[in-house]
């Protein structure tokens, strides 16, 4: 959640952030009012409690009528203290509930607006030029014996699939390459749990506006993660950590309900309910978060270069940041048959927003405990197969394997299988 001291000292910063996101900025006044009432109620409670203690100490010294008056006052104060405590706690709960509904403060420089108001920061690589009609990834994948949507739907329903043969090998090659790159850059590799408690899901900001995207197991009070950002953010929950930055990279399956996406990207494996992903995650000093964010972006770009894809980098607009991110950069690869760029990676600077909710802290140079900053970034996912197949296809339906992946696959070209 946002820092109350920041809110009190610079309320206009949150007002600007809310407008950048397209959200209601009147929440600032409601927060300030609640905060003032809570502090006033707490002050009254503490004042009454102090008087109650003084009266209690004077009972033993009083006699006769004076003693009875003091006892009556003590009884009266006891009720007042109880009521003041209840009011203070009620206002504290109300304030915290409202705070948890407010998204992170947007980083200065992020573009305002909604999903279509991003800013293109750079475009990398030449778009492929075909002297034949290119096939889409599903047609290519089926011919290669790499993707089986029909049996995926038979077994699990819409938006499920099997990766088979070279399709399974291609995903393993891609994700192994991503893990290898991250480990070479000092990341600690992890295979995290994909079922998490509500504290971890809520702490990372996925049970608010994004709750409809999440699969829940009510009987166990557990949630299936849509990204390993969640278990990685929860890894140091309720801890004071040292030796920043701490960088982890996780390989996990991810699950998304895709609520609200009816009719969108129904063909192939672009938008599905289950996929695998390699995710980078960093805990760092908030003062270094902006620079750390740019490092994560550079590692994503390095990975995209290895699989030889044309892409662009966009600065995501405020209204498309999600609850926790203060700034987000997406790398979008060119998909030839759609004649458009589609998101392959996303890296978010969540500043100290998640860490406040999850109580992840560090000691600064003065020895004070402060919330860390958390950042995340995609390094590879199943979706990359879409762009790899389409951009590297050849006239006979075969697909050239990017050089960096050839040693994992043991071949230079994926050939259609005989039917």
GUNUZA-163405 format. One record per residue (C-alpha): residue in one letter; x negated, y, z negated. Coordinates in Angstrom, 3 decimals, decimal comma. Example, Ala and Ser with C-alpha at 12.3 -4.5 7.8 and 13.67 -1.06 7.14 Angstrom:
BEGIN
SITE rest     east    north       up
SITE    A  -12,300   -4,500   -7,800
SITE    S  -13,670   -1,060   -7,140
***
This chain:
BEGIN
SITE rest     east    north       up
SITE    X    0,000    0,000    0,000
SITE    X   -1,060    3,618    0,333
SITE    X   -3,042    5,396   -2,404
SITE    X   -0,854    7,551   -4,650
SITE    X   -3,715    9,961   -5,295
SITE    X   -4,081   10,541   -1,571
SITE    X   -0,344   11,147   -1,371
SITE    X   -0,398   13,711   -4,204
SITE    X   -3,517   15,517   -2,956
SITE    X   -2,654   15,541    0,753
SITE    X    1,015   14,715    1,409
SITE    X    0,795   16,193    4,911
SITE    X   -1,543   13,363    5,903
SITE    X    1,259   10,845    5,351
SITE    X    3,787   13,138    7,054
SITE    X    1,602   13,303   10,181
SITE    X    1,061    9,531   10,040
SITE    X    4,788    8,844    9,838
SITE    X    5,465   11,115   12,820
SITE    X    2,649    9,448   14,785
SITE    X    4,362    6,116   14,171
SITE    X    7,791    7,514   15,038
SITE    X    8,903    6,891   11,452
SITE    X   10,906    9,078    9,059
SITE    X    8,581   11,541    7,284
SITE    X   11,179   12,391    4,611
SITE    X    9,885    9,327    2,747
SITE    X    7,044   11,587    1,573
SITE    X    9,432   13,756   -0,443
SITE    X   11,148   10,686   -1,885
SITE    X    7,807    9,215   -2,938
SITE    X    6,614   12,459   -4,514
SITE    X    9,884   12,882   -6,392
SITE    X    9,843    9,303   -7,671
SITE    X    6,197    9,601   -8,654
SITE    X    6,903   12,792  -10,639
SITE    X    9,912   11,244  -12,368
SITE    X    7,945    8,094  -13,187
SITE    X    5,044   10,060  -14,672
SITE    X    7,462   12,244  -16,650
SITE    X    9,276    9,160  -17,970
SITE    X    5,963    7,537  -18,877
SITE    X    4,856   10,698  -20,700
SITE    X    8,123   10,784  -22,668
SITE    X    7,746    7,111  -23,572
SITE    X    4,170    7,597  -24,782
SITE    X    5,140   10,707  -26,786
SITE    X    8,039    8,900  -28,474
SITE    X    5,850    5,846  -29,099
SITE    X    3,235    8,033  -30,807
SITE    X    5,917    9,648  -32,981
SITE    X    7,319    6,190  -33,797
SITE    X    3,900    5,062  -35,030
SITE    X    3,493    8,198  -37,166
SITE    X    6,945    7,729  -38,711
SITE    X    6,166    4,076  -39,384
SITE    X    2,995    5,001  -41,243
SITE    X    4,866    7,525  -43,422
SITE    X    7,521    5,074  -44,655
SITE    X    5,303    3,518  -47,325
SITE    X    4,485    6,925  -48,827
SITE    X    8,097    8,178  -49,056
SITE    X   10,608    7,554  -51,808
SITE    X   14,293    7,972  -52,468
SITE    X   16,336   10,057  -50,061
SITE    X   13,297   11,044  -48,016
SITE    X   12,458    7,372  -47,419
SITE    X   15,981    6,685  -46,144
SITE    X   15,785    9,666  -43,788
SITE    X   12,501    8,372  -42,419
SITE    X   13,964    4,880  -41,970
SITE    X   16,942    6,340  -40,121
SITE    X   14,595    8,323  -37,896
SITE    X   12,496    5,224  -37,276
SITE    X   15,594    3,305  -36,200
SITE    X   16,654    6,155  -33,921
SITE    X   13,173    6,359  -32,406
SITE    X   13,051    2,610  -31,852
SITE    X   16,139    2,823  -29,657
SITE    X   14,811    5,891  -27,824
SITE    X   11,449    4,225  -27,215
SITE    X   13,185    1,125  -25,865
SITE    X   15,309    3,232  -23,495
SITE    X   12,332    5,352  -22,403
SITE    X   10,274    2,218  -21,711
SITE    X   13,090    0,702  -19,652
SITE    X   13,490    3,926  -17,651
SITE    X    9,750    4,159  -17,031
SITE    X    9,609    0,552  -15,832
SITE    X   12,701    1,010  -13,657
SITE    X   11,145    4,032  -11,941
SITE    X    7,835    2,178  -11,577
SITE    X    9,603   -0,697   -9,814
SITE    X   11,566    1,676   -7,602
SITE    X    8,398    3,569   -6,668
SITE    X    6,458    0,382   -5,905
SITE    X    9,301   -1,000   -3,790
SITE    X    9,373    2,212   -1,750
SITE    X    5,580    2,282   -1,481
SITE    X    5,568   -1,275   -0,124
SITE    X    7,977   -0,231    2,623
SITE    X    5,668    2,541    3,854
SITE    X    3,138    1,495    6,534
SITE    X   -0,544    2,325    6,368
SITE    X   -1,698    5,876    7,078
SITE    X   -2,719    6,108   10,719
SITE    X   -6,352    6,970   11,386
SITE    X   -6,901   10,436   12,799
SITE    X   -7,234   10,268   16,586
SITE    X   -4,844    7,377   17,170
SITE    X   -2,326    8,276   19,906
SITE    X    1,265    8,984   18,848
SITE    X    4,268    7,209   20,360
SITE    X    5,509    3,696   21,007
SITE    X    4,439    0,545   22,803
SITE    X    3,918    2,249   26,171
SITE    X    2,040    5,282   24,839
SITE    X   -1,387    3,638   24,512
SITE    X   -4,526    5,330   25,833
SITE    X   -6,869    3,412   28,152
SITE    X  -10,408    3,833   26,794
SITE    X  -12,291    1,878   29,448
SITE    X  -11,838   -0,583   32,293
SITE    X  -14,444   -3,316   32,737
SITE    X  -15,053   -5,576   35,740
SITE    X  -13,758   -5,670   39,292
SITE    X  -10,324   -7,152   39,922
SITE    X  -10,441  -10,402   41,912
SITE    X   -9,675  -10,220   45,611
SITE    X   -8,103  -13,347   47,113
SITE    X   -7,846  -14,182   50,823
SITE    X   -5,046  -16,607   49,884
SITE    X   -1,865  -16,393   47,848
SITE    X   -2,953  -16,919   44,231
SITE    X   -1,125  -19,458   42,076
SITE    X   -0,005  -18,659   38,548
SITE    X   -1,605  -20,365   35,562
SITE    X    1,187  -22,904   35,131
SITE    X    1,077  -24,097   38,746
SITE    X   -2,711  -24,338   38,497
SITE    X   -2,566  -26,009   35,080
SITE    X   -0,085  -28,640   36,211
SITE    X   -2,131  -29,446   39,306
SITE    X   -5,263  -29,769   37,173
SITE    X   -3,490  -32,040   34,692
SITE    X   -4,202  -29,370   32,070
SITE    X   -0,760  -28,141   30,945
SITE    X    2,456  -30,101   30,366
SITE    X    5,388  -27,808   29,544
SITE    X    8,085  -30,364   30,372
SITE    X    7,040  -32,850   27,709
SITE    X    6,352  -30,040   25,249
SITE    X    9,982  -28,954   25,593
SITE    X   11,177  -32,564   25,381
SITE    X    9,390  -33,155   22,095
SITE    X    9,550  -29,727   20,407
SITE    X   11,781  -27,376   22,400
SITE    X   11,281  -24,185   24,384
SITE    X    7,925  -22,392   24,217
SITE    X    6,040  -25,527   23,175
SITE    X    3,540  -27,359   25,386
SITE    X    0,812  -29,940   25,601
SITE    X   -2,727  -29,125   26,670
SITE    X   -3,907  -32,294   28,366
SITE    X   -7,160  -33,511   29,904
SITE    X   -9,288  -30,584   31,044
SITE    X   -6,755  -28,203   29,468
SITE    X   -7,552  -29,542   26,011
SITE    X  -11,260  -29,533   26,861
SITE    X  -11,062  -25,947   28,103
SITE    X   -9,467  -24,759   24,859
SITE    X  -12,051  -26,589   22,756
SITE    X  -14,853  -25,118   24,892
SITE    X  -13,458  -21,607   24,586
SITE    X  -12,939  -21,723   20,832
SITE    X  -16,301  -23,406   20,218
SITE    X  -18,006  -20,658   22,218
SITE    X  -16,228  -18,044   20,099
SITE    X  -17,227  -19,756   16,838
SITE    X  -20,804  -20,082   18,048
SITE    X  -21,003  -16,382   18,893
SITE    X  -19,579  -15,328   15,534
SITE    X  -21,904  -17,601   13,566
SITE    X  -24,893  -16,226   15,489
SITE    X  -23,824  -12,763   14,338
SITE    X  -23,727  -13,746   10,681
SITE    X  -20,063  -14,693   10,204
SITE    X  -19,273  -17,505    7,754
SITE    X  -17,219  -20,159    9,597
SITE    X  -13,962  -21,381    8,068
SITE    X  -11,041  -23,664    8,766
SITE    X   -8,366  -22,114    6,512
SITE    X   -4,979  -23,408    5,352
SITE    X   -2,139  -22,427    7,673
SITE    X    0,526  -22,663    4,972
SITE    X    0,336  -19,793    2,481
SITE    X    2,246  -18,460   -0,518
SITE    X    4,474  -15,411   -0,280
SITE    X    1,886  -13,284   -2,133
SITE    X   -0,608  -13,705    0,706
SITE    X    1,970  -13,174    3,458
SITE    X    3,481  -10,113    1,797
SITE    X    0,086   -8,735    0,797
SITE    X   -1,089   -8,653    4,396
SITE    X    2,100   -6,892    5,494
SITE    X    3,860   -9,682    7,387
SITE    X    7,057   -9,932    5,331
SITE    X    8,368   -6,451    6,057
SITE    X    9,170   -5,377    9,593
SITE    X    7,589   -8,601   10,933
SITE    X    9,449  -11,072    8,716
SITE    X   11,575  -12,288   11,644
SITE    X    8,389  -13,543   13,356
SITE    X    7,400  -15,805   10,474
SITE    X    8,254  -19,472    9,983
SITE    X    9,235  -20,175    6,368
SITE    X    9,538  -23,412    4,394
SITE    X   12,058  -22,342    1,704
SITE    X   11,931  -25,633   -0,186
SITE    X    8,214  -25,147   -0,834
SITE    X    8,139  -21,319   -0,844
SITE    X    5,409  -21,434    1,784
SITE    X    4,948  -19,709    5,135
SITE    X    3,256  -20,794    8,350
SITE    X    0,711  -18,179    9,355
SITE    X    0,893  -16,331   12,667
SITE    X   -2,811  -15,515   12,362
SITE    X   -5,632  -16,649   10,106
SITE    X   -5,940  -13,001    9,088
SITE    X   -3,478  -13,974    6,335
SITE    X   -5,453  -16,736    4,570
SITE    X   -8,691  -14,814    5,124
SITE    X   -7,264  -11,658    3,526
SITE    X   -6,001  -13,779    0,640
SITE    X   -9,320  -15,597    0,186
SITE    X  -10,629  -12,980   -2,269
SITE    X   -7,219  -12,032   -3,698
SITE    X   -7,464  -10,774   -7,311
SITE    X  -11,265  -10,701   -7,169
SITE    X  -14,066   -8,158   -7,460
SITE    X  -16,526   -8,961   -4,678
SITE    X  -20,107   -7,918   -3,986
SITE    X  -22,622   -7,929   -1,138
SITE    X  -20,463   -6,084    1,377
SITE    X  -19,767   -6,475    4,193
SITE    X  -18,476  -10,029    3,944
SITE    X  -17,636  -11,446    7,362
SITE    X  -15,694  -14,642    8,003
SITE    X  -14,577  -16,332   11,204
SITE    X  -11,712  -18,827   11,159
SITE    X  -10,402  -21,410   13,602
SITE    X   -6,764  -22,234   13,008
SITE    X   -3,470  -23,078   14,586
SITE    X   -1,010  -20,183   14,471
SITE    X    2,786  -20,136   14,545
SITE    X    5,167  -17,385   15,661
SITE    X    8,915  -17,488   16,056
SITE    X    8,828  -14,938   18,895
SITE    X   12,089  -13,482   17,599
SITE    X   13,456  -10,828   19,919
SITE    X   11,479  -12,091   22,921
SITE    X   14,382  -13,908   24,587
SITE    X   13,820  -13,898   28,342
SITE    X   10,269  -12,537   28,100
SITE    X    7,349  -14,572   29,452
SITE    X    9,298  -17,801   29,459
SITE    X    7,049  -19,406   32,075
SITE    X    3,846  -21,062   30,966
SITE    X    1,779  -20,554   27,837
SITE    X    1,560  -16,770   27,591
SITE    X    4,142  -16,394   24,804
SITE    X    4,574  -19,565   22,754
SITE    X    5,419  -20,708   19,239
SITE    X    2,142  -22,500   18,487
SITE    X   -1,388  -21,756   19,631
SITE    X   -4,977  -21,922   18,407
SITE    X   -7,125  -18,904   17,652
SITE    X  -10,563  -17,882   16,431
SITE    X  -10,264  -14,809   14,230
SITE    X  -12,947  -12,535   12,804
SITE    X  -12,340  -10,943    9,409
SITE    X  -14,400   -8,399    7,503
SITE    X  -14,372   -6,976    3,988
SITE    X  -16,377   -3,746    3,754
SITE    X  -16,784   -0,433    1,955
SITE    X  -13,926    1,831    3,145
SITE    X  -16,497    4,486    4,044
SITE    X  -17,944    2,092    6,636
SITE    X  -14,621    0,782    8,003
SITE    X  -14,522    2,926   11,155
SITE    X  -17,977    1,746   12,251
SITE    X  -17,149   -1,863   11,331
SITE    X  -14,038   -1,633   13,502
SITE    X  -16,126   -0,624   16,506
SITE    X  -18,495   -3,551   15,833
SITE    X  -15,592   -6,017   15,953
SITE    X  -14,479   -4,492   19,259
SITE    X  -17,969   -4,901   20,696
SITE    X  -18,029   -8,587   19,700
SITE    X  -14,668   -9,069   21,449
SITE    X  -16,012   -7,405   24,589
SITE    X  -19,109   -9,624   24,457
SITE    X  -16,890  -12,707   24,405
SITE    X  -14,771  -11,469   27,324
SITE    X  -17,939  -10,867   29,338
SITE    X  -19,014  -14,481   28,714
SITE    X  -15,851  -15,832   30,318
SITE    X  -16,217  -13,345   33,193
SITE    X  -12,807  -11,672   32,973
SITE    X  -11,868   -8,190   34,179
SITE    X  -10,224   -6,292   31,338
SITE    X   -9,414   -2,931   29,869
SITE    X   -9,571   -1,584   26,311
SITE    X   -6,611    0,369   24,974
SITE    X   -6,161    2,521   21,896
SITE    X   -2,783    1,368   20,589
SITE    X   -0,201    4,064   19,835
SITE    X    0,997    4,664   16,278
SITE    X    4,421    3,131   16,807
SITE    X    2,876   -0,184   17,897
SITE    X    0,314   -0,585   15,102
SITE    X    2,311   -2,779   12,757
SITE    X    2,566   -2,261    9,023
SITE    X   -1,036   -2,710    7,913
SITE    X   -3,207   -1,266   10,682
SITE    X   -4,459    2,304   10,615
SITE    X   -6,029    1,909   14,078
SITE    X   -5,923   -0,897   16,605
SITE    X   -7,792   -1,569   19,844
SITE    X   -6,556   -4,219   22,290
SITE    X   -8,517   -5,823   25,105
SITE    X   -6,199   -6,765   27,960
SITE    X   -7,309   -9,082   30,778
SITE    X   -6,054   -8,846   34,339
SITE    X   -3,494  -11,508   35,296
SITE    X   -3,477  -11,616   39,106
SITE    X   -0,033  -13,127   39,729
SITE    X    1,583  -10,595   37,397
SITE    X   -0,540   -7,746   38,782
SITE    X   -0,935   -6,324   35,302
SITE    X   -3,149   -6,445   32,263
SITE    X   -2,083   -8,642   29,337
SITE    X   -3,391   -8,617   25,767
SITE    X   -6,072  -11,165   24,929
SITE    X   -7,667   -9,632   21,849
SITE    X   -6,670   -7,207   19,151
SITE    X   -8,814   -5,680   16,423
SITE    X   -7,309   -3,714   13,528
SITE    X   -8,756   -1,508   10,818
SITE    X   -6,424   -1,947    7,849
SITE    X   -8,528    0,384    5,632
SITE    X   -7,758   -0,352    1,960
SITE    X   -4,044   -0,988    2,561
SITE    X   -4,066   -4,794    2,317
SITE    X   -6,722   -4,812   -0,404
SITE    X   -4,535   -2,671   -2,684
SITE    X   -1,669   -5,126   -2,303
SITE    X   -3,918   -8,155   -2,779
SITE    X   -6,158   -6,604   -5,458
SITE    X   -9,461   -7,146   -3,652
SITE    X  -12,048   -4,755   -5,079
SITE    X  -15,754   -3,929   -5,173
SITE    X  -17,959   -1,830   -7,452
SITE    X  -19,212    1,402   -5,948
SITE    X  -22,598    2,958   -6,724
SITE    X  -21,119    4,573   -9,820
SITE    X  -19,918    1,204  -11,115
SITE    X  -16,227    1,977  -10,572
SITE    X  -13,977   -0,688   -9,057
SITE    X  -12,300    0,367   -5,815
SITE    X  -10,270   -1,455   -3,158
SITE    X  -12,295   -2,727   -0,207
SITE    X  -11,357   -2,194    3,424
SITE    X  -10,182   -5,179    5,477
SITE    X  -10,529   -5,546    9,244
SITE    X   -9,652   -8,309   11,691
SITE    X  -10,280   -9,116   15,325
SITE    X   -9,412  -11,879   17,796
SITE    X  -12,348  -13,677   19,389
SITE    X  -10,468  -16,271   21,470
SITE    X   -6,995  -17,815   21,716
SITE    X   -5,084  -20,341   23,785
SITE    X   -3,705  -17,410   25,807
SITE    X   -7,156  -16,830   27,324
SITE    X   -6,595  -19,968   29,414
SITE    X   -3,967  -18,024   31,385
SITE    X   -6,483  -15,396   32,513
SITE    X   -9,333  -17,867   33,052
SITE    X   -7,312  -20,135   35,353
SITE    X   -5,832  -17,294   37,394
SITE    X   -8,949  -15,152   37,813
SITE    X  -11,300  -18,040   38,642
SITE    X   -9,017  -20,021   40,970
SITE    X  -10,186  -21,084   44,439
SITE    X   -8,257  -21,659   47,672
SITE    X   -7,985  -25,445   47,196
SITE    X   -6,390  -25,086   43,757
SITE    X   -9,600  -25,785   41,879
SITE    X  -10,843  -23,409   39,189
SITE    X  -14,404  -22,241   38,719
SITE    X  -15,634  -22,684   35,149
SITE    X  -17,345  -19,567   33,734
SITE    X  -21,048  -20,252   33,288
SITE    X  -20,937  -19,838   29,480
SITE    X  -18,331  -22,623   29,227
SITE    X  -19,960  -25,106   31,607
SITE    X  -22,200  -26,735   28,978
SITE    X  -19,127  -27,483   26,819
SITE    X  -17,090  -28,889   29,703
SITE    X  -19,932  -30,631   31,484
SITE    X  -18,759  -29,364   34,872
SITE    X  -18,799  -26,263   37,060
SITE    X  -15,370  -26,669   38,618
SITE    X  -11,999  -27,997   37,434
SITE    X  -10,523  -30,084   40,261
SITE    X   -6,825  -30,849   40,901
SITE    X   -5,943  -34,426   40,036
SITE    X   -4,499  -36,855   42,566
SITE    X   -0,770  -37,418   42,135
***
